[in-house]
Amino acid sequence: MISQPNPSTYKAVRYDQFGGTDVYYIADVPMLSPEPGQALVRIKAAGINPGETAIRIGTFAMQYPSTFPSGQGSDFAGIIESVGTDVGQFAEGDEVIGFTNNRRSQAQYITVDVSQLIHRPANVSWEQGGSLFVAGTTAYAGVAVLNLQPGELVVVSGAAGGVGSLAVQLAKNKGAEVIGLASPANHDWLRQKGVTPVAYGGNTGQAIRDAVRGRPIAAFFDTFGHGYVDLALELGVPKARINTIIDFAAAAKYGVNTAGNTEGANADVMRDLAGQINDGTLEFIVERTYPLAQVKAAYDELDNRHTHGKLVLLP
Ligand SMILES: NC(=O)c1ccc[n+]([C@@H]2O[C@H](COP(=O)([O-])OP(=O)(O)OC[C@H]3O[C@@H](n4cnc5c(N)ncnc54)[C@H](OP(=O)(O)O)[C@@H]3O)[C@@H](O)[C@H]2O)c1
């Protein structure tokens, strides 16, 4: 087979200022070439995450400064086009799942260190692999810090979202009994996973008490914020067994855990998660895909905050 030369430019999501989804555009940017220890990957799928919205609107401008034009995205899966020297077991043509911390994955190509790649297992789709990193590693680290024991009760808020839908299953797989807070439309899916669904809104605390019928709640994984850490404390959950991935003010106030993407961000965790999806232990839902050019529409949907699983861009 005669391989085609790479184009001199490729398409990538960019924005030039903080703002709403109108700031997005697709730019033609110069082609990359891999340095030693790196691979050039042609991206087949790239996930989107609420944290990118927070960065785009400027919420994290102090903690995680932006430079413009800014690229976007941490999750991706694709095919290695070429490699630099010293890339170990990776080679041209390999199908890979990867991650970047450089806001660059929503694009047709990326160069990354091969330590940020794993090989794609056959039963993990491009869309699943391409959206695994942020949600997967966050759910993994957030469940791990709770140290769940078989039979213990754990409550997960945002139980059907990108992080929550994985977290409830990881907690179940540790033998915990899981209460999942979600809209009624997601209750059947939660029941299928062996999770007891509870609707939020109204008196959520009482609804949880009714569901647990007097048994102690050992742990709480908050993926939504807006008062769930306070609720966990009201329900008698010890601080050491509460984890929030979004309410950092409550975490600072009460000293609860904030284990998430930073703690889980490595290839070993990615390999473990991809293996569980591959063998069917973990269901990873991709709700919808969008062409790269429809990045604005994809984030408009994400920003409604009712995604079940993941939304994925296809470059
Ligand atoms: N710290 C970290 O490392 C880290 C990493 C990843 C994500 N995050 C943050 O964690 C959060 C979750 O991320 P994600 O990707 O899972 O988001 P997502 O996919 O957008 O999840 C949205 C979920 O929130 C639920 N929800 C909406 N309104 C709610 C309410 N009033 N009360 C309770 N739940 C409500 C929705 O439930 P229904 O559809 O059932 O209504 C939906 O399941 C985001 O804020 C994100 O920025 C942090």
The ligand as an ORCA input file, in Angstrom:
! r2SCAN-3c Opt
* xyz 0 1
  N     -12.502     17.541     39.169
  C     -12.370     16.782     38.112
  O     -11.345     16.138     37.929
  C     -13.497     16.700     37.134
  C     -13.400     15.844     36.042
  C     -14.506     15.694     35.199
  C     -15.644     16.446     35.416
  N     -15.669     17.332     36.451
  C     -16.882     18.112     36.716
  O     -17.863     17.191     37.189
  C     -19.139     17.542     36.728
  C     -19.767     16.335     36.022
  O     -19.130     16.106     34.798
  P     -19.836     15.168     33.721
  O     -18.940     15.073     32.566
  O     -20.334     13.941     34.361
  O     -21.111     16.087     33.372
  P     -22.387     15.747     32.510
  O     -22.124     14.548     31.669
  O     -22.828     17.006     31.869
  O     -23.455     15.298     33.603
  C     -24.589     15.976     33.781
  C     -25.398     15.229     34.842
  O     -25.814     16.177     35.820
  C     -27.105     15.823     36.216
  N     -27.851     16.975     36.721
  C     -28.329     18.031     36.011
  N     -28.947     18.894     36.850
  C     -28.865     18.341     38.110
  C     -29.304     18.739     39.408
  N     -29.969     19.867     39.601
  N     -29.017     17.924     40.461
  C     -28.368     16.770     40.271
  N     -27.908     16.333     39.082
  C     -28.162     17.119     38.021
  C     -27.752     15.253     34.993
  O     -28.699     14.340     35.446
  P     -30.103     14.024     34.688
  O     -29.811     14.112     33.208
  O     -30.414     12.656     35.174
  O     -31.051     15.080     35.122
  C     -26.616     14.597     34.235
  O     -26.589     13.206     34.495
  C     -18.945     18.767     35.838
  O     -19.232     19.912     36.607
  C     -17.485     18.741     35.480
  O     -16.959     20.011     35.238
  C     -14.644     17.467     37.311
*
